[in-house]
Amino acid sequence: MSPLRIAYSFCLGMLLFASPASARTWTDSTGAYKIEADFVGFDGSIVQLKKADGSISRLPIARLSHRDQVWVRAEMKRQTMPTDKPAASAAEAMASTDWPGWRGPQRDGISREQGLLKEWPSGGPPLLWSSRGLGNGFSSLAIAGDKIYTMGKKGGQVQLVCASRDDGRVIWETPVGDGSDPNCTPTLDVEADLVYGLSHAGDLLCASASDGEVVWRKNFPNDFGGRMMSMWGYSESPLIDGDRLICTPGSDRAVMAALDKKTGDVIWQTPMQEGTAGYASPVISHAGGIKQYVNLVGKGLIGIRAADGEPLWHYPRVANTTANVPTPLVDGNFVFCSSGYGDGGSALLELKKQGRTIRYREVYYKDNRTLQNHHGGMILIDGKIYMGHGHNQGFPRCVDLRSGRTVWGEGQRGPGKGSAAIVAADGHLVFRYEDGVVALIEANPGGYQLKGEFKPASVNGKAWAHPVIAGKRLYLRDQDELHCYDIGAGS
């Protein structure tokens, strides 16, 4: 008999707390069994669930998956908060311990965790564990519950890889396709228990997050006529938005497309003459009161209406002709974008509604010598952009979003060399330089303050995979290896 069925026979009286019903998929601790049910309550040890037929099941919380246990405790904490304090939703609370895809829960590179080290000891934070077996590639990590997801090339094939959050050991791997080492960071849909990966050659895979079983496949060149702007292959992380998966095949008929996330069926696709995909990933904007998907593609920055895939606007000036990489930043009616190489640069646009479409106003444009981000990403905190400036440089810089004025960082090298991939948490930035050096820098417009640095346990070539912070841990993917550091204060 399954663990869930055994648990269902365990009955207690009425629970101490009751909540409004919230339908979700529940998984047992083995990952083998699932049910659809509404959450009713929790008394500290027993979870009460209401199934679709109206029957009530009661089961020990230990019988649930780690993800479900976190959800239950976060929901009860939310319900029992004093009414005069703002209460975060269970999903928001979970976001502090999970990192479900590219640049985190909000795709902004910011972890909402607190209680982290404000300064690193000499030699860096404690190394908890290291593991091998991920394969080669620059993919970063998606983390939820007790599992880590990434991509790597192993044995001549690109694999979607699932590893244990406890020690990094590989749990399962599923072939995605052929081609070179992957760049895509997998995208997790925690509620649907699905994970998505994209190969260098444009093979898009949807698989079960529990066991890696293939759900559906697409191929960007074959199914959409897709093409990349240059030779380094598909790199985006598709975006989950409700029942849709938003992706960027890059073609005349489908520069962007919305797919049914459970079946892969095409909902809409956006035409663009001579359209090609860039290396960035789409984000959501509500600028001008119109929900839209914003991405940096081969021909520049675009906004696509979410409802039907209609092109809203196109800004070509910020694009370079080699590789457009950084994911744009959205802030209300504003969009900031940057790109590297000799003809890149940075720009801030203000978007306004005009009838059923959007028009943009260029607030400012900075040429490549003045301000540019190569591929390490940019982070917006309290109206200030923190980034590594310069092609293949990663000079730490703080820039005022609205004016484009450099607040600090003119000529500041920082402790590492090459481009810097960054992540933010608890008032600080983690810069991971191309040469492997990892630095802690205060996210403070008052000035550049280095709070620690170290060289990680391995440096297997260029350290381009973006760092991840989740559950008071810093994760560094280094090709086939993965290192986990404890960055919790007082740990």
C-alpha positions in Angstrom: 0.0 0.0 0.0 1.3 3.5 -0.9 2.5 5.9 1.8 -0.4 8.3 1.0 -3.0 5.5 1.2 -1.7 4.5 4.6 -1.8 8.1 5.7 -5.4 8.5 4.5 -6.5 5.9 7.0 -5.0 7.9 9.8 -7.9 10.0 11.3 -7.9 12.6 14.0 -10.6 15.0 15.3 -11.1 18.5 14.0 -7.9 20.5 13.4 -7.0 23.6 15.3 -6.8 25.8 12.2 -9.0 26.0 9.1 -8.2 28.0 6.0 -10.1 28.8 2.8 -9.8 26.1 0.2 -6.8 26.4 -2.1 -6.6 23.7 -4.8 -3.2 22.3 -5.6 -1.4 19.0 -6.5 0.0 17.2 -3.4 2.9 14.7 -3.6 3.9 12.1 -1.1 7.4 12.0 0.4 8.6 9.3 -2.2 7.4 11.4 -5.1 5.5 8.4 -6.5 1.9 9.4 -5.6 -0.1 12.6 -6.2 -3.6 13.8 -5.5 -5.5 16.9 -6.4 -7.1 18.4 -3.2 -7.9 21.6 -1.4 -6.0 22.6 1.8 -8.3 22.8 4.8 -6.0 23.0 7.8 -3.1 21.8 9.9 -2.7 21.2 13.7 1.1 21.0 13.8 1.3 17.3 12.8 -1.7 16.4 10.7 -2.7 18.0 7.4 -6.3 18.0 6.4 -7.2 17.9 2.6 -10.5 18.0 0.8 -10.7 16.0 -2.4 -12.9 16.8 -5.4 -15.6 14.3 -4.3 -15.9 16.2 -1.0 -14.2 13.6 1.2 -11.7 14.7 3.8 -8.2 13.1 4.1 -6.0 13.5 7.1 -2.3 12.6 6.9 0.9 13.2 8.9 2.8 16.1 7.4 5.9 13.9 7.3 4.2 11.9 4.6 4.2 14.9 2.2 7.0 16.0 0.0 9.4 18.6 1.2 7.9 21.2 -1.1 4.4 20.5 0.3 5.6 20.7 3.9 7.2 24.1 3.2 3.9 25.2 1.6 1.8 24.1 4.5 4.0 25.8 7.2 4.2 29.0 5.2 0.5 29.1 4.7 -0.2 28.6 8.4 2.4 31.3 9.3 0.6 33.6 6.9 -2.8 32.9 8.4 -1.7 33.4 12.0 0.1 36.7 11.4 -1.3 39.7 13.3 -3.8 41.5 11.1 -1.9 44.8 11.4 1.1 43.4 9.6 1.4 42.7 5.9 1.2 39.0 5.3 3.1 37.3 2.5 1.3 34.5 0.6 2.5 30.9 0.9 3.9 31.2 -2.6 5.9 34.3 -1.6 7.2 32.5 1.5 8.3 29.5 -0.5 10.1 31.8 -2.9 12.6 32.6 -0.2 13.8 29.0 -0.1 13.3 28.0 -3.7 14.8 29.3 -7.0 12.5 27.8 -9.7 14.4 29.0 -12.7 16.4 31.7 -14.5 17.2 34.6 -12.2 14.9 33.4 -9.5 11.2 33.6 -8.6 10.6 37.0 -10.2 13.3 36.7 -13.0 15.1 39.7 -11.4 18.2 38.1 -10.0 17.0 38.8 -6.4 16.6 36.3 -3.6 14.2 37.5 -0.9 16.0 35.6 1.8 17.3 37.4 4.9 19.6 36.4 7.8 22.6 36.0 5.5 26.3 36.7 6.2 27.0 40.4 5.9 30.7 39.7 5.5 32.5 36.5 4.4 35.4 35.1 6.4 38.9 34.8 4.9 38.7 32.0 2.4 35.0 32.4 1.9 31.9 30.9 3.5 32.0 27.2 4.6 31.8 24.6 1.9 28.9 22.2 2.7 29.4 19.7 -0.1 30.7 19.3 -3.7 29.4 16.8 -6.3 30.1 15.7 -9.8 28.0 14.3 -12.7 26.2 17.3 -14.2 27.9 17.2 -17.5 29.4 20.1 -19.4 27.6 23.4 -20.0 27.0 26.9 -18.7 23.5 26.2 -17.5 22.7 27.6 -14.1 20.3 25.9 -11.6 16.6 25.7 -10.8 15.9 24.6 -7.2 12.6 23.6 -5.5 11.9 21.3 -2.6 14.6 18.7 -2.2 15.7 18.8 -5.9 18.1 20.7 -8.1 17.7 20.9 -11.9 20.2 21.8 -14.5 21.5 20.8 -18.0 24.7 19.2 -19.2 26.2 17.3 -22.0 27.1 13.8 -21.0 28.1 10.9 -23.2 27.5 12.8 -26.4 24.0 13.9 -25.6 22.5 17.0 -23.9 20.7 15.9 -20.7 18.2 17.5 -18.3 19.7 16.6 -15.0 18.0 16.3 -11.5 20.2 16.2 -8.4 19.6 16.0 -4.7 19.5 19.3 -2.7 21.1 17.4 0.2 24.4 16.4 -1.4 24.2 17.1 -5.1 24.1 13.4 -6.2 22.3 12.8 -9.5 18.8 11.4 -9.1 17.8 11.2 -12.8 18.7 12.5 -16.2 16.7 12.7 -19.4 18.1 13.2 -22.9 17.0 16.5 -24.5 18.8 16.3 -27.8 22.1 16.6 -29.7 24.3 19.6 -30.1 26.9 21.5 -28.2 27.1 22.1 -24.4 23.8 23.7 -23.2 23.4 27.2 -21.9 19.7 27.1 -20.9 18.8 27.1 -17.2 15.7 24.8 -16.7 12.4 26.3 -15.9 10.3 24.7 -13.1 6.5 24.8 -12.8 6.3 23.6 -9.2 2.5 23.4 -9.0 2.2 21.4 -12.3 5.3 19.2 -11.4 6.8 20.0 -14.8 10.3 21.1 -15.8 11.4 22.5 -19.2 14.8 22.5 -20.8 16.1 23.8 -24.1 19.2 22.5 -26.0 21.8 24.5 -27.8 20.2 23.2 -31.1 16.7 24.2 -30.2 15.2 21.0 -28.7 12.6 22.0 -26.2 11.7 19.3 -23.6 8.9 19.2 -21.1 9.4 16.5 -18.5 8.0 15.4 -15.1 9.9 17.2 -12.4 9.5 14.1 -10.2 11.1 11.4 -12.3 12.2 13.0 -15.7 9.6 11.2 -17.7 9.1 13.0 -21.1 5.7 14.8 -21.4 6.2 16.5 -24.8 8.9 17.8 -27.1 9.3 20.6 -29.7 12.2 21.6 -32.0 12.5 25.3 -32.7 14.1 25.0 -36.2 11.8 22.2 -37.4 8.5 23.3 -35.8 8.8 27.0 -36.1 11.6 27.7 -38.7 13.6 29.0 -35.8 17.1 30.4 -36.0 19.7 32.1 -33.8 21.2 35.4 -34.5 24.7 33.9 -34.2 26.6 30.7 -33.6 26.4 30.1 -29.8 23.0 28.4 -29.9 19.7 28.7 -28.1 20.2 29.9 -24.5 16.9 31.3 -23.2 15.0 29.9 -20.3 11.3 29.7 -21.3 8.8 31.6 -19.1 5.9 30.0 -17.3 2.8 32.3 -17.2 -0.4 30.6 -16.0 -1.2 27.8 -18.4 1.3 29.0 -21.0 5.0 28.5 -21.7 6.5 31.5 -23.5 9.5 30.9 -25.7 11.5 32.6 -28.4 12.1 30.3 -31.5 13.2 33.3 -33.6 11.8 33.2 -37.1 9.7 35.1 -39.6 6.6 33.5 -38.4 7.5 32.9 -34.7 10.0 35.2 -33.2 8.1 34.5 -30.0 5.4 31.8 -29.3 3.0 30.8 -26.5 2.5 27.1 -26.0 0.2 25.1 -23.8 2.5 24.2 -21.0 1.0 20.7 -20.5 0.7 19.7 -24.1 3.1 21.9 -26.1 0.2 22.9 -28.4 0.7 26.4 -30.0 -1.6 29.1 -28.7 -0.2 31.9 -30.7 3.0 32.8 -32.5 4.4 36.3 -33.3 5.7 37.1 -36.8 8.8 39.3 -37.3 10.4 39.9 -40.7 13.9 38.4 -40.6 13.3 37.6 -36.9 16.0 35.7 -35.0 16.4 34.7 -31.4 18.9 36.3 -29.1 20.4 34.9 -25.9 18.1 36.6 -23.4 15.0 35.3 -21.7 11.5 36.8 -21.7 10.0 38.8 -18.8 6.5 40.1 -18.1 5.7 43.8 -18.1 2.4 45.6 -17.5 3.6 48.9 -18.9 0.9 51.2 -20.2 -1.8 48.9 -18.7 -1.2 46.2 -21.3 0.3 42.9 -20.2 3.2 42.1 -22.5 6.3 39.9 -22.8 9.5 41.7 -23.2 12.7 40.2 -24.6 15.9 41.1 -26.3 16.1 39.2 -29.7 18.5 39.4 -32.6 17.0 42.6 -33.9 16.6 44.4 -30.6 14.2 44.8 -27.8 10.5 43.8 -28.4 7.2 43.9 -26.6 4.5 41.3 -27.4 0.9 41.5 -26.2 0.3 38.5 -23.9 -3.3 38.0 -24.8 -2.8 37.2 -28.5 0.9 37.5 -29.5 0.4 40.8 -31.3 3.7 42.9 -31.7 3.4 46.1 -29.7 6.8 47.8 -30.1 10.3 47.2 -31.3 13.4 49.1 -30.3 16.5 48.2 -32.4 19.1 50.7 -31.2 20.3 48.8 -28.1 21.1 45.6 -30.1 24.5 44.6 -31.2 25.2 42.4 -34.2 27.0 39.6 -32.4 25.1 38.3 -29.4 22.4 40.1 -27.5 22.5 38.4 -24.0 21.2 40.3 -20.9 17.6 39.8 -19.8 15.8 43.1 -19.7 14.8 44.9 -16.4 11.2 46.0 -16.1 10.0 48.7 -13.6 6.5 49.9 -14.0 6.2 51.7 -17.3 10.0 51.5 -17.8 12.2 48.9 -19.5 16.0 48.9 -19.2 18.2 46.9 -21.5 21.9 46.5 -22.3 24.1 44.5 -24.6 27.9 44.0 -25.1 30.4 43.9 -27.9 31.7 46.9 -29.9 28.3 48.1 -31.1 26.2 47.4 -28.0 25.1 49.9 -25.3 22.3 50.5 -22.8 19.0 52.3 -22.9 16.0 53.1 -20.8 12.5 53.2 -22.5 9.3 54.6 -21.1 6.3 52.7 -22.5 2.8 54.4 -22.9 -0.5 53.1 -24.2 -1.6 54.4 -27.5 -5.0 52.8 -28.5 -4.5 49.1 -28.5 -0.8 49.3 -28.8 2.3 50.8 -27.1 4.6 53.5 -28.1 8.0 54.0 -26.5 10.0 57.1 -25.5 13.8 56.7 -25.3 14.7 58.3 -22.0 18.4 57.8 -22.6 20.8 55.8 -24.6 24.4 55.1 -23.5 27.0 53.8 -26.0 29.1 50.8 -25.4 32.0 52.8 -24.0 29.8 54.5 -21.5 27.7 51.6 -20.2 27.2 48.0 -21.3 26.6 44.6 -19.8 28.1 41.6 -21.5 26.3 38.5 -20.2 26.5 38.5 -16.4 23.1 40.2 -15.9 21.8 43.3 -14.2 19.9 43.8 -10.9 17.5 46.7 -10.0 17.2 47.5 -6.3 15.5 50.7 -5.0 15.9 52.5 -8.3 19.5 51.7 -8.7 21.0 49.2 -11.3 23.9 47.1 -10.2 25.9 45.4 -12.9 29.2 44.4 -14.3 30.1 47.0 -16.9 32.2 46.5 -20.0 32.6 43.8 -22.6 34.4 40.8 -21.0 35.2 43.1 -18.0 32.6 43.0 -15.2 33.6 46.3 -13.6 31.2 46.7 -10.6 29.0 49.6 -11.2 25.9 51.3 -9.7 23.7 53.3 -12.0 20.6 55.4 -11.3 17.8 53.9 -13.4 15.9 57.0 -14.3 18.8 59.3 -15.1 21.4 56.8 -16.3 24.0 58.6 -14.1 26.8 56.4 -12.7 26.5 56.5 -8.9 29.7 54.6 -8.3 32.1 52.3 -10.1 34.0 54.5 -12.6 37.2 52.5 -13.2 36.6 50.1 -10.2 38.1 46.7 -11.1 36.8 44.5 -8.3 38.7 41.4 -7.2 38.1 39.2 -10.2 38.8 39.2 -14.0 36.4 39.0 -16.9 32.6 39.3 -17.1 30.7 38.9 -13.8 27.5 37.0 -13.3 25.6 38.4 -10.4 22.8 37.6 -7.9 21.5 39.7 -5.0 20.2 38.8 -1.5 19.8 40.5 1.9 21.3 43.9 0.8 24.3 42.4 -0.9 25.5 41.3 -4.4 27.4 38.2 -5.2 29.7 38.7 -8.2 31.1 35.6 -9.8 33.9 36.5 -12.2 34.9 34.7 -15.3 38.2 33.7 -13.7 36.3 31.9 -10.8 36.7 34.6 -8.1 33.5 35.1 -6.1 33.0 38.4 -4.3 30.4 39.8 -1.8 29.7 43.5 -2.5 27.2 45.6 -0.6 24.2 46.8 -2.6 24.6 50.3 -1.4 24.4 53.5 -3.5 26.7 55.2 -1.0 29.7 53.6 -2.5 31.6 50.4 -3.5 32.2 48.1 -0.5 33.8 44.7 -0.9 32.7 42.4 2.0 34.6 39.3 1.1 36.0 37.2 -1.7 37.2 33.6 -2.4 38.2 31.2 -5.1 35.8 28.2 -5.2 36.6 24.6 -4.8 37.1 24.2 -8.6 37.5 26.4 -11.7 36.9 24.4 -14.8 37.4 27.0 -17.5 35.3 30.1 -17.7 33.0 30.5 -14.7 30.0 31.8 -16.6 27.1 29.9 -15.0 25.1 32.3 -12.8 25.3 31.8 -9.1 22.1 30.9 -7.1 21.1 31.7 -3.6 18.4 29.5 -2.0 17.7 28.2 1.5 20.7 30.2 2.9 23.0 28.4 0.6 25.1 29.7 -2.3 25.3 27.3 -5.2 28.1 27.5 -7.9 27.7 25.3 -11.0 31.2 24.6 -12.5 30.7 22.5 -15.6 30.4 18.9 -14.3 30.8 20.0 -10.7 28.5 21.7 -8.2 29.5 23.4 -5.0 27.2 24.4 -2.1 28.3 27.0 0.5 26.6 27.9 3.8 26.0 31.7 3.8 23.5 31.8 6.7 24.4 34.2 9.5 25.0 32.3 12.7 25.1 28.9 11.0 
